[in-house]
C-alpha cells in the first residue's frame, strides 16, 4: 500500500535539502538560507512534519567510532509467509539492538538486515544464538562491509 504524498514546491525542496545537511540548523538561519522569513519557513516545516515527509531528526553516528566496527548485510529467508511467522519474526527483530535497519524484500530472500557488532565473535553470537532462533528463520546469508564507499545520505529532493 503506497503512502500518500503531499505536493512539494521548490521552496519546500530547498528546506528539505538544507535540513538533510544540518537537522539542527536554527529556523532563522534556515529561513535566511532558503530566502524566507522565519514564520513561513517554520509553517512549511511543520506541514512537512505533520504529513510525514520529515519523519524525524537524528544524529548520524559512525558505528566504528562507538566500538561497532563490524557491519554486515544479512539476507533472511523464512520457512513460511504466514502472518503468525512474520509477526513473530518482526517482534524478535525489534528487540535486537544490533539490527540497525531491516527491510522486507522481493526476490530470493524475504528480508535484508543491516547488523553492527563489536567484533566477529559478537556477530557470530548474534547470528547463531539469536537470528537463527528467531521464529520462522529458514536460511541466512551474511555479507560483511569492507569499506563504506557511499554511506546512507540525503534523499534527492
VOGU-3710 file (C-alpha; in Angstrom, 3 decimals, decimal comma):
1> xxxxxxxxxx> 0,000/0,000/0,000  1,502/3,331/-1,081  1,751/6,161/1,417  0,037/9,383/0,477  2,253/12,256/-0,583  1,882/15,990/-0,366  2,709/18,463/-3,070  6,150/19,998/-2,586  7,210/23,173/-4,322  10,783/24,309/-4,902
11> xxxxxxxxxx> 10,872/26,188/-1,575  9,849/23,025/0,315  12,606/21,146/-1,512  15,194/23,801/-0,586  14,134/23,476/3,047  14,395/19,678/2,891  17,851/19,799/1,285  19,092/22,194/3,976  17,595/20,132/6,821  19,190/16,955/5,456
21> xxxxxxxxxx> 22,565/18,712/5,588  22,008/20,073/9,111  18,958/18,979/11,082  19,981/21,223/13,992  20,011/24,453/11,999  18,127/27,303/13,669  14,892/28,205/11,887  16,037/31,810/11,487  19,259/30,715/9,770  17,404/28,145/7,658
31> xxxxxxxxxx> 14,857/30,751/6,586  17,636/33,146/5,600  19,415/30,366/3,691  16,328/29,475/1,622  15,044/33,030/1,162  12,027/33,133/3,502  11,195/34,806/6,772  11,171/32,594/9,872  7,384/32,237/10,344  6,538/30,941/6,847
41> xxxxxxxxxx> 9,617/28,702/6,949  8,509/27,187/10,256  4,970/26,778/8,920  6,324/24,797/5,933  8,493/22,621/8,212  5,516/21,852/10,487  3,351/20,976/7,449  6,004/18,547/6,172  6,428/17,042/9,665  2,670/16,526/10,044
51> xxxxxxxxxx> 2,451/14,946/6,586  5,307/12,558/7,439  7,636/13,965/4,768  10,007/14,797/7,629  9,909/11,575/9,640  12,214/12,758/12,432  15,584/14,204/13,340  18,647/12,213/14,402  22,408/12,337/14,808  24,424/10,320/12,295
61> xxxxxxxxxx> 26,732/8,106/14,371  29,817/6,363/12,982  29,472/2,761/14,244  33,243/2,124/14,290  33,884/5,164/16,486  31,473/3,854/19,127  33,013/0,387/19,222  30,959/-1,334/16,500  33,364/-1,689/13,545  31,782/-4,868/12,120
71> xxxxxxxxxx> 28,875/-4,249/9,756  27,022/-6,955/7,884  24,114/-7,118/5,497  22,188/-10,285/6,188  19,635/-11,833/3,861  16,977/-13,873/5,653  14,527/-16,397/4,228  11,554/-17,507/6,316  10,122/-21,022/6,309  6,603/-19,647/5,920
81> xxxxxxxxxx> 4,959/-16,408/4,905  2,075/-16,776/7,340  1,047/-13,753/9,372  1,956/-15,610/12,576  5,525/-16,398/11,460  6,126/-12,923/10,007  4,724/-11,232/13,103  6,929/-13,344/15,401  9,983/-12,563/13,289  9,208/-8,823/13,282
91> xxxxxxxxxx> 8,763/-8,832/17,065  12,047/-10,694/17,584  13,893/-8,247/15,296  12,542/-5,248/17,177  14,213/-6,446/20,379  17,697/-6,739/18,842  19,760/-3,521/19,063  22,447/-4,866/16,713  19,894/-4,804/13,873  20,025/-1,126/12,898
101> xxxxxxxxxx> 17,798/-1,469/9,816  15,542/-4,159/8,383  13,700/-4,344/5,078  11,132/-6,762/3,638  12,414/-7,661/0,180  11,286/-9,122/-3,108  13,393/-11,790/-4,787  15,031/-14,889/-3,411  15,223/-13,810/0,229  12,480/-12,303/2,362
111> xxxxxxxxxx> 14,400/-9,737/4,438  17,603/-7,687/4,370  19,085/-6,728/7,737  21,842/-4,234/8,481  23,673/-5,506/11,557  26,507/-3,931/13,579  28,794/-5,699/16,050  31,871/-5,062/18,179  33,793/-7,961/16,605  33,286/-11,208/14,691
121> xxxxxxxxxx> 32,700/-13,126/17,917  29,827/-10,776/18,831  28,407/-11,116/15,321  28,633/-14,925/15,496  26,911/-14,846/18,874  24,060/-12,783/17,396  23,793/-14,943/14,272  23,920/-18,329/15,988  22,134/-17,623/19,270  19,593/-15,009/18,215
131> xxxxxxxxxx> 18,977/-14,714/14,479  18,856/-18,418/13,622  16,498/-18,976/16,567  14,013/-16,286/15,560  10,551/-17,518/14,557  10,436/-18,971/11,058  14,060/-18,321/10,055  14,955/-20,963/7,472  18,147/-19,563/5,929  20,528/-16,623/6,263
141> xxxxxxxxxx> 23,375/-15,261/4,148  25,778/-12,695/5,574  27,965/-10,261/3,656  30,407/-8,104/5,586  31,133/-4,465/4,786  34,776/-3,966/3,852  34,522/-0,239/3,201  31,659/2,240/3,053  32,034/3,884/-0,354  28,832/5,883/-0,106
151> xxxxxxx> 27,136/5,667/3,273  23,429/6,465/3,640  22,831/10,085/2,804  20,315/12,648/1,776  17,242/11,816/-0,279  17,442/13,668/-3,622  14,607/16,213/-3,387
//
